[in-house]
Amino acid sequence: ECVVGEWSPFSPCSGCGGHSTRVRRILAKGAMSGECPVTREQVKCEDDHMCPPVDCLVGDWTWFTACSHNCGGGTQRRRRDVTRAPQYG
């Protein structure tokens, strides 16, 4: 039978929305198999709602498209793409 130590404290969080871990050491392995089928590490995820919001970023405007009509009343379009999506808000 495996003998394991106590859980360590959770490590500091790895950042906003990140995770922390804790471990426990194997003190003695099972005599028959030499394996320890016990959990030796636990991960705790932090809640994203604790993170400050991050605004999206957009790229430059494209050139205008050709006019939709040859003579009066047409439209031209242009766009810009999102280069970073908003997060946490």
Distance bins in CASP14 RR format, pairs under 12 A and 6 or more apart:
PFRMAT RR
TARGET T0000
AUTHOR 0000-0000-0000
RMODE 2
METHOD distances of the structure
MODEL  1
1 26 0 0 0 0 0 1 0 0 0 0 0
1 27 0 0 0 0 0 1 0 0 0 0 0
1 28 0 0 0 0 1 0 0 0 0 0 0
1 29 0 0 0 0 1 0 0 0 0 0 0
1 30 1 0 1 0 0 0 0 0 0 0 0
1 31 1 0 0 1 0 0 0 0 0 0 0
1 32 0 0 0 0 1 0 0 0 0 0 0
1 33 0 0 0 0 0 1 0 0 0 0 0
1 34 0 0 0 0 0 1 0 0 0 0 0
1 35 0 0 0 0 0 1 0 0 0 0 0
1 36 0 0 0 0 1 0 0 0 0 0 0
1 37 0 0 0 0 0 1 0 0 0 0 0
1 38 0 0 0 0 1 0 0 0 0 0 0
2 24 0 0 0 0 0 1 0 0 0 0 0
2 25 0 0 0 0 0 1 0 0 0 0 0
2 26 1 0 0 1 0 0 0 0 0 0 0
2 27 0 0 0 0 1 0 0 0 0 0 0
2 28 1 0 0 1 0 0 0 0 0 0 0
2 29 1 0 0 1 0 0 0 0 0 0 0
2 30 1 0 1 0 0 0 0 0 0 0 0
2 31 0 0 0 0 1 0 0 0 0 0 0
2 32 0 0 0 0 0 1 0 0 0 0 0
2 33 0 0 0 0 1 0 0 0 0 0 0
2 34 0 0 0 0 1 0 0 0 0 0 0
2 35 1 0 0 1 0 0 0 0 0 0 0
2 36 1 1 0 0 0 0 0 0 0 0 0
2 37 1 0 0 1 0 0 0 0 0 0 0
2 38 1 0 1 0 0 0 0 0 0 0 0
2 39 0 0 0 0 0 1 0 0 0 0 0
2 40 0 0 0 0 1 0 0 0 0 0 0
3 24 0 0 0 0 0 1 0 0 0 0 0
3 25 0 0 0 0 1 0 0 0 0 0 0
3 26 1 0 0 1 0 0 0 0 0 0 0
3 27 1 0 1 0 0 0 0 0 0 0 0
3 28 1 0 1 0 0 0 0 0 0 0 0
3 29 0 0 0 0 1 0 0 0 0 0 0
3 30 0 0 0 0 1 0 0 0 0 0 0
3 31 0 0 0 0 0 1 0 0 0 0 0
3 36 0 0 0 0 1 0 0 0 0 0 0
3 38 0 0 0 0 1 0 0 0 0 0 0
4 23 0 0 0 0 0 1 0 0 0 0 0
4 24 1 0 1 0 0 0 0 0 0 0 0
4 25 1 0 0 1 0 0 0 0 0 0 0
4 26 1 0 1 0 0 0 0 0 0 0 0
4 27 1 0 0 1 0 0 0 0 0 0 0
4 28 0 0 0 0 1 0 0 0 0 0 0
4 29 0 0 0 0 0 1 0 0 0 0 0
4 30 0 0 0 0 0 1 0 0 0 0 0
4 36 1 0 0 1 0 0 0 0 0 0 0
4 37 0 0 0 0 0 1 0 0 0 0 0
4 38 1 0 1 0 0 0 0 0 0 0 0
4 39 0 0 0 0 1 0 0 0 0 0 0
4 40 1 0 0 1 0 0 0 0 0 0 0
4 41 0 0 0 0 0 1 0 0 0 0 0
5 22 0 0 0 0 0 1 0 0 0 0 0
5 23 0 0 0 0 1 0 0 0 0 0 0
5 24 1 0 1 0 0 0 0 0 0 0 0
5 25 1 0 1 0 0 0 0 0 0 0 0
5 26 1 0 0 1 0 0 0 0 0 0 0
5 27 1 0 1 0 0 0 0 0 0 0 0
5 28 0 0 0 0 1 0 0 0 0 0 0
5 36 0 0 0 0 0 1 0 0 0 0 0
5 38 0 0 0 0 1 0 0 0 0 0 0
5 39 0 0 0 0 0 1 0 0 0 0 0
5 40 0 0 0 0 1 0 0 0 0 0 0
6 22 0 0 0 0 1 0 0 0 0 0 0
6 23 0 0 0 0 0 1 0 0 0 0 0
6 24 1 0 0 1 0 0 0 0 0 0 0
6 25 0 0 0 0 1 0 0 0 0 0 0
6 27 0 0 0 0 0 1 0 0 0 0 0
7 21 0 0 0 0 0 1 0 0 0 0 0
7 22 1 0 1 0 0 0 0 0 0 0 0
7 23 1 0 0 1 0 0 0 0 0 0 0
7 24 1 0 1 0 0 0 0 0 0 0 0
7 25 0 0 0 0 1 0 0 0 0 0 0
7 38 0 0 0 0 0 1 0 0 0 0 0
7 39 0 0 0 0 1 0 0 0 0 0 0
7 40 0 0 0 0 1 0 0 0 0 0 0
7 41 0 0 0 0 1 0 0 0 0 0 0
7 42 1 0 0 1 0 0 0 0 0 0 0
7 44 0 0 0 0 0 1 0 0 0 0 0
8 20 0 0 0 0 0 1 0 0 0 0 0
8 21 0 0 0 0 1 0 0 0 0 0 0
8 22 1 0 1 0 0 0 0 0 0 0 0
8 23 1 0 1 0 0 0 0 0 0 0 0
8 24 1 0 0 1 0 0 0 0 0 0 0
8 25 0 0 0 0 1 0 0 0 0 0 0
8 40 0 0 0 0 0 1 0 0 0 0 0
8 41 0 0 0 0 1 0 0 0 0 0 0
8 42 0 0 0 0 1 0 0 0 0 0 0
9 20 0 0 0 0 1 0 0 0 0 0 0
9 21 0 0 0 0 0 1 0 0 0 0 0
9 22 1 0 0 1 0 0 0 0 0 0 0
9 23 0 0 0 0 0 1 0 0 0 0 0
9 24 0 0 0 0 0 1 0 0 0 0 0
9 42 0 0 0 0 0 1 0 0 0 0 0
9 44 0 0 0 0 0 1 0 0 0 0 0
10 18 0 0 0 0 0 1 0 0 0 0 0
10 19 0 0 0 0 1 0 0 0 0 0 0
10 20 1 0 1 0 0 0 0 0 0 0 0
10 21 1 0 0 1 0 0 0 0 0 0 0
10 22 1 0 1 0 0 0 0 0 0 0 0
10 23 0 0 0 0 1 0 0 0 0 0 0
10 41 0 0 0 0 0 1 0 0 0 0 0
10 42 0 0 0 0 1 0 0 0 0 0 0
10 43 0 0 0 0 1 0 0 0 0 0 0
10 44 1 0 1 0 0 0 0 0 0 0 0
10 45 0 0 0 0 0 1 0 0 0 0 0
10 46 0 0 0 0 0 1 0 0 0 0 0
11 18 0 0 0 0 0 1 0 0 0 0 0
11 19 0 0 0 0 1 0 0 0 0 0 0
11 20 1 0 1 0 0 0 0 0 0 0 0
11 21 1 0 1 0 0 0 0 0 0 0 0
11 22 1 0 0 1 0 0 0 0 0 0 0
11 23 0 0 0 0 1 0 0 0 0 0 0
11 41 0 0 0 0 0 1 0 0 0 0 0
11 42 0 0 0 0 0 1 0 0 0 0 0
11 43 0 0 0 0 1 0 0 0 0 0 0
11 44 0 0 0 0 1 0 0 0 0 0 0
11 46 0 0 0 0 0 1 0 0 0 0 0
12 18 0 0 0 0 0 1 0 0 0 0 0
12 19 0 0 0 0 0 1 0 0 0 0 0
12 20 1 0 0 1 0 0 0 0 0 0 0
12 21 0 0 0 0 0 1 0 0 0 0 0
12 22 0 0 0 0 0 1 0 0 0 0 0
12 44 0 0 0 0 0 1 0 0 0 0 0
12 46 0 0 0 0 0 1 0 0 0 0 0
13 19 1 0 0 1 0 0 0 0 0 0 0
13 20 1 0 1 0 0 0 0 0 0 0 0
13 21 0 0 0 0 1 0 0 0 0 0 0
13 43 0 0 0 0 0 1 0 0 0 0 0
13 44 0 0 0 0 1 0 0 0 0 0 0
13 45 0 0 0 0 1 0 0 0 0 0 0
13 46 1 0 1 0 0 0 0 0 0 0 0
13 47 0 0 0 0 0 1 0 0 0 0 0
13 50 0 0 0 0 1 0 0 0 0 0 0
13 51 0 0 0 0 0 1 0 0 0 0 0
14 20 1 0 0 1 0 0 0 0 0 0 0
14 21 0 0 0 0 1 0 0 0 0 0 0
14 43 0 0 0 0 0 1 0 0 0 0 0
14 44 0 0 0 0 0 1 0 0 0 0 0
14 45 0 0 0 0 0 1 0 0 0 0 0
14 46 0 0 0 0 1 0 0 0 0 0 0
15 45 0 0 0 0 0 1 0 0 0 0 0
15 46 1 0 0 1 0 0 0 0 0 0 0
15 47 0 0 0 0 0 1 0 0 0 0 0
15 48 0 0 0 0 0 1 0 0 0 0 0
15 50 0 0 0 0 1 0 0 0 0 0 0
15 51 0 0 0 0 1 0 0 0 0 0 0
15 52 0 0 0 0 0 1 0 0 0 0 0
16 45 0 0 0 0 0 1 0 0 0 0 0
16 46 1 0 0 1 0 0 0 0 0 0 0
16 47 0 0 0 0 1 0 0 0 0 0 0
16 48 1 0 0 1 0 0 0 0 0 0 0
16 49 0 0 0 0 0 1 0 0 0 0 0
16 50 1 0 0 1 0 0 0 0 0 0 0
16 51 1 1 0 0 0 0 0 0 0 0 0
16 52 1 0 0 1 0 0 0 0 0 0 0
16 53 0 0 0 0 0 1 0 0 0 0 0
16 54 0 0 0 0 1 0 0 0 0 0 0
16 87 0 0 0 0 1 0 0 0 0 0 0
16 88 1 0 0 1 0 0 0 0 0 0 0
17 44 0 0 0 0 0 1 0 0 0 0 0
17 45 1 0 0 1 0 0 0 0 0 0 0
17 46 1 0 1 0 0 0 0 0 0 0 0
17 47 1 0 0 1 0 0 0 0 0 0 0
17 48 1 0 1 0 0 0 0 0 0 0 0
17 49 0 0 0 0 1 0 0 0 0 0 0
17 50 1 0 0 1 0 0 0 0 0 0 0
17 51 1 0 1 0 0 0 0 0 0 0 0
17 52 0 0 0 0 0 1 0 0 0 0 0
17 54 0 0 0 0 0 1 0 0 0 0 0
17 87 0 0 0 0 1 0 0 0 0 0 0
17 88 0 0 0 0 1 0 0 0 0 0 0
18 43 0 0 0 0 1 0 0 0 0 0 0
18 44 0 0 0 0 1 0 0 0 0 0 0
18 45 1 0 0 1 0 0 0 0 0 0 0
18 46 1 0 1 0 0 0 0 0 0 0 0
18 47 0 0 0 0 1 0 0 0 0 0 0
18 48 0 0 0 0 1 0 0 0 0 0 0
18 50 0 0 0 0 1 0 0 0 0 0 0
18 51 0 0 0 0 1 0 0 0 0 0 0
18 88 0 0 0 0 0 1 0 0 0 0 0
19 41 0 0 0 0 0 1 0 0 0 0 0
19 42 0 0 0 0 0 1 0 0 0 0 0
19 43 1 0 1 0 0 0 0 0 0 0 0
19 44 1 0 0 1 0 0 0 0 0 0 0
19 45 1 0 1 0 0 0 0 0 0 0 0
19 46 1 0 0 1 0 0 0 0 0 0 0
19 47 0 0 0 0 0 1 0 0 0 0 0
19 48 0 0 0 0 0 1 0 0 0 0 0
20 41 0 0 0 0 0 1 0 0 0 0 0
20 42 0 0 0 0 1 0 0 0 0 0 0
20 43 1 0 0 1 0 0 0 0 0 0 0
20 44 1 0 1 0 0 0 0 0 0 0 0
20 45 0 0 0 0 1 0 0 0 0 0 0
20 46 1 0 0 1 0 0 0 0 0 0 0
21 39 0 0 0 0 0 1 0 0 0 0 0
21 40 0 0 0 0 0 1 0 0 0 0 0
21 41 1 0 1 0 0 0 0 0 0 0 0
21 42 1 0 0 1 0 0 0 0 0 0 0
21 43 1 0 1 0 0 0 0 0 0 0 0
21 44 1 0 0 1 0 0 0 0 0 0 0
21 45 0 0 0 0 0 1 0 0 0 0 0
21 46 0 0 0 0 0 1 0 0 0 0 0
22 39 0 0 0 0 0 1 0 0 0 0 0
22 40 0 0 0 0 0 1 0 0 0 0 0
22 41 1 0 0 1 0 0 0 0 0 0 0
22 42 1 0 1 0 0 0 0 0 0 0 0
22 43 0 0 0 0 1 0 0 0 0 0 0
22 44 1 0 0 1 0 0 0 0 0 0 0
23 38 0 0 0 0 0 1 0 0 0 0 0
23 39 0 0 0 0 1 0 0 0 0 0 0
23 40 1 0 0 1 0 0 0 0 0 0 0
23 41 1 0 1 0 0 0 0 0 0 0 0
23 42 1 0 0 1 0 0 0 0 0 0 0
23 43 0 0 0 0 0 1 0 0 0 0 0
24 36 0 0 0 0 0 1 0 0 0 0 0
24 38 0 0 0 0 1 0 0 0 0 0 0
24 39 0 0 0 0 1 0 0 0 0 0 0
24 40 1 0 1 0 0 0 0 0 0 0 0
24 41 0 0 0 0 1 0 0 0 0 0 0
24 42 0 0 0 0 1 0 0 0 0 0 0
25 36 0 0 0 0 0 1 0 0 0 0 0
25 38 0 0 0 0 0 1 0 0 0 0 0
25 40 1 0 0 1 0 0 0 0 0 0 0
25 41 0 0 0 0 0 1 0 0 0 0 0
26 34 0 0 0 0 1 0 0 0 0 0 0
26 35 0 0 0 0 1 0 0 0 0 0 0
26 36 1 0 1 0 0 0 0 0 0 0 0
26 37 0 0 0 0 0 1 0 0 0 0 0
26 38 1 0 0 1 0 0 0 0 0 0 0
26 39 0 0 0 0 0 1 0 0 0 0 0
26 40 1 0 0 1 0 0 0 0 0 0 0
26 41 0 0 0 0 0 1 0 0 0 0 0
27 36 0 0 0 0 1 0 0 0 0 0 0
27 38 0 0 0 0 0 1 0 0 0 0 0
27 40 0 0 0 0 0 1 0 0 0 0 0
28 34 0 0 0 0 1 0 0 0 0 0 0
28 36 0 0 0 0 1 0 0 0 0 0 0
28 38 0 0 0 0 0 1 0 0 0 0 0
29 35 1 0 0 1 0 0 0 0 0 0 0
29 36 1 0 1 0 0 0 0 0 0 0 0
29 37 0 0 0 0 0 1 0 0 0 0 0
29 38 0 0 0 0 0 1 0 0 0 0 0
29 40 0 0 0 0 0 1 0 0 0 0 0
30 36 1 0 0 1 0 0 0 0 0 0 0
30 37 0 0 0 0 1 0 0 0 0 0 0
30 38 0 0 0 0 0 1 0 0 0 0 0
46 88 0 0 0 0 0 1 0 0 0 0 0
47 88 0 0 0 0 1 0 0 0 0 0 0
48 54 0 0 0 0 0 1 0 0 0 0 0
48 87 1 0 0 1 0 0 0 0 0 0 0
48 88 1 0 1 0 0 0 0 0 0 0 0
48 89 0 0 0 0 1 0 0 0 0 0 0
49 87 0 0 0 0 0 1 0 0 0 0 0
49 88 1 0 0 1 0 0 0 0 0 0 0
49 89 0 0 0 0 1 0 0 0 0 0 0
50 88 0 0 0 0 1 0 0 0 0 0 0
50 89 0 0 0 0 0 1 0 0 0 0 0
51 86 0 0 0 0 0 1 0 0 0 0 0
51 87 1 0 0 1 0 0 0 0 0 0 0
51 88 1 0 1 0 0 0 0 0 0 0 0
51 89 0 0 0 0 1 0 0 0 0 0 0
52 86 0 0 0 0 0 1 0 0 0 0 0
52 87 0 0 0 0 1 0 0 0 0 0 0
52 88 1 0 0 1 0 0 0 0 0 0 0
52 89 0 0 0 0 1 0 0 0 0 0 0
53 85 0 0 0 0 0 1 0 0 0 0 0
53 86 1 0 0 1 0 0 0 0 0 0 0
53 87 1 0 0 1 0 0 0 0 0 0 0
53 88 1 0 1 0 0 0 0 0 0 0 0
53 89 1 0 1 0 0 0 0 0 0 0 0
54 84 1 0 0 1 0 0 0 0 0 0 0
54 85 0 0 0 0 1 0 0 0 0 0 0
54 86 1 0 0 1 0 0 0 0 0 0 0
54 87 1 0 1 0 0 0 0 0 0 0 0
54 88 1 0 0 1 0 0 0 0 0 0 0
54 89 0 0 0 0 1 0 0 0 0 0 0
55 82 0 0 0 0 0 1 0 0 0 0 0
55 83 0 0 0 0 0 1 0 0 0 0 0
55 84 0 0 0 0 1 0 0 0 0 0 0
55 85 0 0 0 0 1 0 0 0 0 0 0
55 86 1 0 1 0 0 0 0 0 0 0 0
55 87 0 0 0 0 1 0 0 0 0 0 0
55 88 0 0 0 0 0 1 0 0 0 0 0
55 89 0 0 0 0 1 0 0 0 0 0 0
56 80 0 0 0 0 0 1 0 0 0 0 0
56 81 0 0 0 0 0 1 0 0 0 0 0
56 82 1 0 1 0 0 0 0 0 0 0 0
56 83 0 0 0 0 1 0 0 0 0 0 0
56 84 1 0 1 0 0 0 0 0 0 0 0
56 85 1 0 1 0 0 0 0 0 0 0 0
56 86 1 0 1 0 0 0 0 0 0 0 0
56 87 0 0 0 0 1 0 0 0 0 0 0
56 88 0 0 0 0 0 1 0 0 0 0 0
56 89 0 0 0 0 0 1 0 0 0 0 0
57 80 0 0 0 0 0 1 0 0 0 0 0
57 81 0 0 0 0 1 0 0 0 0 0 0
57 82 1 0 0 1 0 0 0 0 0 0 0
57 83 1 0 1 0 0 0 0 0 0 0 0
57 84 1 0 1 0 0 0 0 0 0 0 0
57 85 0 0 0 0 1 0 0 0 0 0 0
57 86 0 0 0 0 1 0 0 0 0 0 0
57 87 0 0 0 0 0 1 0 0 0 0 0
58 79 0 0 0 0 1 0 0 0 0 0 0
58 80 1 0 1 0 0 0 0 0 0 0 0
58 81 1 0 0 1 0 0 0 0 0 0 0
58 82 1 0 1 0 0 0 0 0 0 0 0
58 83 1 0 0 1 0 0 0 0 0 0 0
58 84 0 0 0 0 1 0 0 0 0 0 0
58 85 0 0 0 0 0 1 0 0 0 0 0
58 86 0 0 0 0 0 1 0 0 0 0 0
59 78 0 0 0 0 0 1 0 0 0 0 0
59 79 0 0 0 0 1 0 0 0 0 0 0
59 80 1 0 1 0 0 0 0 0 0 0 0
59 81 1 0 1 0 0 0 0 0 0 0 0
59 82 1 0 0 1 0 0 0 0 0 0 0
59 83 1 0 1 0 0 0 0 0 0 0 0
59 84 0 0 0 0 1 0 0 0 0 0 0
60 78 0 0 0 0 0 1 0 0 0 0 0
60 79 0 0 0 0 0 1 0 0 0 0 0
60 80 1 0 0 1 0 0 0 0 0 0 0
60 81 0 0 0 0 1 0 0 0 0 0 0
60 83 0 0 0 0 1 0 0 0 0 0 0
61 76 0 0 0 0 0 1 0 0 0 0 0
61 77 0 0 0 0 0 1 0 0 0 0 0
61 78 1 0 1 0 0 0 0 0 0 0 0
61 79 1 0 0 1 0 0 0 0 0 0 0
61 80 1 0 1 0 0 0 0 0 0 0 0
61 81 0 0 0 0 1 0 0 0 0 0 0
62 76 0 0 0 0 0 1 0 0 0 0 0
62 77 0 0 0 0 1 0 0 0 0 0 0
62 78 1 0 1 0 0 0 0 0 0 0 0
62 79 1 0 1 0 0 0 0 0 0 0 0
62 80 1 0 0 1 0 0 0 0 0 0 0
62 81 0 0 0 0 1 0 0 0 0 0 0
63 76 0 0 0 0 1 0 0 0 0 0 0
63 77 0 0 0 0 0 1 0 0 0 0 0
63 78 1 0 0 1 0 0 0 0 0 0 0
63 79 0 0 0 0 0 1 0 0 0 0 0
63 80 0 0 0 0 0 1 0 0 0 0 0
64 74 0 0 0 0 0 1 0 0 0 0 0
64 75 0 0 0 0 1 0 0 0 0 0 0
64 76 1 0 1 0 0 0 0 0 0 0 0
64 77 1 0 0 1 0 0 0 0 0 0 0
64 78 1 0 1 0 0 0 0 0 0 0 0
64 79 0 0 0 0 0 1 0 0 0 0 0
65 74 0 0 0 0 0 1 0 0 0 0 0
65 75 0 0 0 0 1 0 0 0 0 0 0
65 76 1 0 1 0 0 0 0 0 0 0 0
65 77 1 0 1 0 0 0 0 0 0 0 0
65 78 1 0 0 1 0 0 0 0 0 0 0
65 79 0 0 0 0 1 0 0 0 0 0 0
66 74 0 0 0 0 0 1 0 0 0 0 0
66 75 0 0 0 0 0 1 0 0 0 0 0
66 76 1 0 0 1 0 0 0 0 0 0 0
66 77 0 0 0 0 1 0 0 0 0 0 0
66 78 0 0 0 0 0 1 0 0 0 0 0
67 73 0 0 0 0 1 0 0 0 0 0 0
67 74 1 0 1 0 0 0 0 0 0 0 0
67 75 1 0 0 1 0 0 0 0 0 0 0
67 76 1 0 1 0 0 0 0 0 0 0 0
67 77 0 0 0 0 1 0 0 0 0 0 0
68 74 1 0 1 0 0 0 0 0 0 0 0
68 75 1 0 1 0 0 0 0 0 0 0 0
68 76 1 0 0 1 0 0 0 0 0 0 0
68 77 0 0 0 0 1 0 0 0 0 0 0
69 75 0 0 0 0 1 0 0 0 0 0 0
69 76 0 0 0 0 0 1 0 0 0 0 0
END
